[in-house]
Amino acid sequence: MFVSLFLAGMGLVAVRTFGEGGSLIDITIGVWSDTAPLTITAAAAALALTEIGRSIVVIARRLEEGLERVRRQRRQEGLAKADKAWRSWNERRIEAEAHGEVFTEPPPEFSD
């Protein structure tokens, strides 16, 4: 977009200067002097957009890393909870068998 604006501006300046009967040097100087602010603005905007894009990528990566840490932690907590439930159930089962009792409690459900 900035390149198109820049080229359009250069073209308009060249047409205006050429229409005034200027030489090739006059046209060149006219194009560069009239389009310098546009060139600087376009370059600054391109640099700013590039840096903003890089920043967005860095932020997105850091967010993803943070989310992955949270997922890993929750998985570990869930596995620890499931392990605790299964151990408790198994202890009750072994204790019931040791006393000759029928153990009818269903095993804990595993949810992912």
C-alpha atoms as a printed R data frame, in Angstrom:
    type eleno elety resid chain resno       x       y       z
1   ATOM     1    CA   MET     A     1   0.000   0.000   0.000
2   ATOM     2    CA   PHE     A     2   2.774   2.430   0.946
3   ATOM     3    CA   VAL     A     3   4.735   1.514  -2.153
4   ATOM     4    CA   SER     A     4   1.682   2.213  -4.319
5   ATOM     5    CA   LEU     A     5   1.170   5.604  -2.690
6   ATOM     6    CA   PHE     A     6   4.851   6.401  -3.101
7   ATOM     7    CA   LEU     A     7   4.872   5.449  -6.770
8   ATOM     8    CA   ALA     A     8   1.648   7.359  -7.418
9   ATOM     9    CA   GLY     A     9   3.116  10.443  -5.752
10  ATOM    10    CA   MET     A    10   6.295  10.146  -7.804
11  ATOM    11    CA   GLY     A    11   4.248   9.821 -10.972
12  ATOM    12    CA   LEU     A    12   2.138  12.885 -10.199
13  ATOM    13    CA   VAL     A    13   5.202  14.970  -9.419
14  ATOM    14    CA   ALA     A    14   6.921  13.770 -12.607
15  ATOM    15    CA   VAL     A    15   3.869  14.635 -14.713
16  ATOM    16    CA   ARG     A    16   3.562  18.077 -13.105
17  ATOM    17    CA   THR     A    17   7.264  18.872 -13.484
18  ATOM    18    CA   PHE     A    18   7.374  17.519 -17.040
19  ATOM    19    CA   GLY     A    19   4.292  19.589 -17.916
20  ATOM    20    CA   GLU     A    20   6.072  22.716 -16.769
21  ATOM    21    CA   GLY     A    21   8.764  22.045 -19.354
22  ATOM    22    CA   GLY     A    22  11.481  20.978 -16.946
23  ATOM    23    CA   SER     A    23  14.539  18.984 -17.843
24  ATOM    24    CA   LEU     A    24  15.258  15.441 -16.692
25  ATOM    25    CA   ILE     A    25  17.288  16.802 -13.788
26  ATOM    26    CA   ASP     A    26  14.443  19.159 -12.814
27  ATOM    27    CA   ILE     A    27  11.993  16.250 -12.944
28  ATOM    28    CA   THR     A    28  14.291  14.069 -10.821
29  ATOM    29    CA   ILE     A    29  14.884  16.801  -8.230
30  ATOM    30    CA   GLY     A    30  11.185  17.629  -8.196
31  ATOM    31    CA   VAL     A    31  10.200  14.012  -7.680
32  ATOM    32    CA   TRP     A    32  12.663  13.485  -4.840
33  ATOM    33    CA   SER     A    33  11.981  16.775  -3.078
34  ATOM    34    CA   ASP     A    34   8.192  16.481  -3.325
35  ATOM    35    CA   THR     A    35   8.060  12.813  -2.347
36  ATOM    36    CA   ALA     A    36  10.626  12.932   0.463
37  ATOM    37    CA   PRO     A    37   8.002  13.409   3.217
38  ATOM    38    CA   LEU     A    38   5.924  10.579   1.764
39  ATOM    39    CA   THR     A    39   9.015   8.386   1.509
40  ATOM    40    CA   ILE     A    40   9.998   9.064   5.105
41  ATOM    41    CA   THR     A    41   6.429   8.479   6.280
42  ATOM    42    CA   ALA     A    42   6.151   5.233   4.316
43  ATOM    43    CA   ALA     A    43   9.494   4.002   5.640
44  ATOM    44    CA   ALA     A    44   8.572   4.900   9.220
45  ATOM    45    CA   ALA     A    45   5.173   3.218   8.870
46  ATOM    46    CA   ALA     A    46   6.739   0.101   7.373
47  ATOM    47    CA   LEU     A    47   9.290  -0.051  10.209
48  ATOM    48    CA   ALA     A    48   6.585   0.492  12.827
49  ATOM    49    CA   LEU     A    49   4.351  -2.199  11.312
50  ATOM    50    CA   THR     A    50   7.279  -4.607  11.149
51  ATOM    51    CA   GLU     A    51   8.152  -4.031  14.802
52  ATOM    52    CA   ILE     A    52   4.507  -4.296  15.846
53  ATOM    53    CA   GLY     A    53   4.235  -7.574  13.939
54  ATOM    54    CA   ARG     A    54   7.352  -8.935  15.627
55  ATOM    55    CA   SER     A    55   6.033  -7.876  19.020
56  ATOM    56    CA   ILE     A    56   2.743  -9.623  18.363
57  ATOM    57    CA   VAL     A    57   4.579 -12.816  17.430
58  ATOM    58    CA   VAL     A    58   6.692 -12.659  20.610
59  ATOM    59    CA   ILE     A    59   3.624 -12.028  22.771
60  ATOM    60    CA   ALA     A    60   1.732 -14.888  21.100
61  ATOM    61    CA   ARG     A    61   4.644 -17.274  21.687
62  ATOM    62    CA   ARG     A    62   4.921 -16.286  25.348
63  ATOM    63    CA   LEU     A    63   1.174 -16.719  25.825
64  ATOM    64    CA   GLU     A    64   1.313 -20.158  24.217
65  ATOM    65    CA   GLU     A    65   4.238 -21.151  26.457
66  ATOM    66    CA   GLY     A    66   2.298 -19.964  29.513
67  ATOM    67    CA   LEU     A    67  -0.809 -21.862  28.435
68  ATOM    68    CA   GLU     A    68   1.256 -25.004  27.890
69  ATOM    69    CA   ARG     A    69   2.701 -24.687  31.421
70  ATOM    70    CA   VAL     A    70  -0.824 -24.359  32.834
71  ATOM    71    CA   ARG     A    71  -2.017 -27.370  30.798
72  ATOM    72    CA   ARG     A    72   0.941 -29.456  31.978
73  ATOM    73    CA   GLN     A    73   0.338 -28.448  35.606
74  ATOM    74    CA   ARG     A    74  -3.369 -29.275  35.394
75  ATOM    75    CA   ARG     A    75  -2.586 -32.636  33.778
76  ATOM    76    CA   GLN     A    76  -0.203 -33.444  36.618
77  ATOM    77    CA   GLU     A    77  -2.750 -32.339  39.221
78  ATOM    78    CA   GLY     A    78  -5.429 -34.451  37.546
79  ATOM    79    CA   LEU     A    79  -3.167 -37.492  37.455
80  ATOM    80    CA   ALA     A    80  -2.259 -37.008  41.131
81  ATOM    81    CA   LYS     A    81  -5.953 -36.746  42.040
82  ATOM    82    CA   ALA     A    82  -6.816 -39.857  40.024
83  ATOM    83    CA   ASP     A    83  -3.892 -41.736  41.563
84  ATOM    84    CA   LYS     A    84  -5.065 -40.757  45.058
85  ATOM    85    CA   ALA     A    85  -8.638 -41.898  44.294
86  ATOM    86    CA   TRP     A    86  -7.434 -45.250  42.909
87  ATOM    87    CA   ARG     A    87  -5.083 -45.866  45.863
88  ATOM    88    CA   SER     A    88  -7.843 -45.071  48.341
89  ATOM    89    CA   TRP     A    89 -10.286 -47.367  46.518
90  ATOM    90    CA   ASN     A    90  -7.712 -50.156  46.361
91  ATOM    91    CA   GLU     A    91  -6.933 -49.837  50.097
92  ATOM    92    CA   ARG     A    92 -10.656 -50.165  50.889
93  ATOM    93    CA   ARG     A    93 -10.851 -53.198  48.586
94  ATOM    94    CA   ILE     A    94  -7.846 -54.898  50.207
95  ATOM    95    CA   GLU     A    95  -9.163 -54.129  53.694
96  ATOM    96    CA   ALA     A    96 -12.598 -55.561  52.826
97  ATOM    97    CA   GLU     A    97 -10.990 -58.738  51.420
98  ATOM    98    CA   ALA     A    98  -8.815 -59.042  54.538
99  ATOM    99    CA   HIS     A    99 -11.955 -59.040  56.681
100 ATOM   100    CA   GLY     A   100 -13.717 -61.490  54.371
101 ATOM   101    CA   GLU     A   101 -16.248 -58.899  53.258
102 ATOM   102    CA   VAL     A   102 -17.649 -58.575  49.761
103 ATOM   103    CA   PHE     A   103 -16.420 -55.357  48.176
104 ATOM   104    CA   THR     A   104 -18.977 -53.982  45.725
105 ATOM   105    CA   GLU     A   105 -17.821 -50.384  45.392
106 ATOM   106    CA   PRO     A   106 -17.137 -49.572  41.726
107 ATOM   107    CA   PRO     A   107 -13.664 -48.334  40.882
108 ATOM   108    CA   PRO     A   108 -13.179 -44.606  40.425
109 ATOM   109    CA   GLU     A   109 -13.836 -43.237  36.975
110 ATOM   110    CA   PHE     A   110 -10.919 -41.821  35.078
111 ATOM   111    CA   SER     A   111 -11.696 -38.543  33.352
112 ATOM   112    CA   ASP     A   112  -9.161 -36.971  31.046
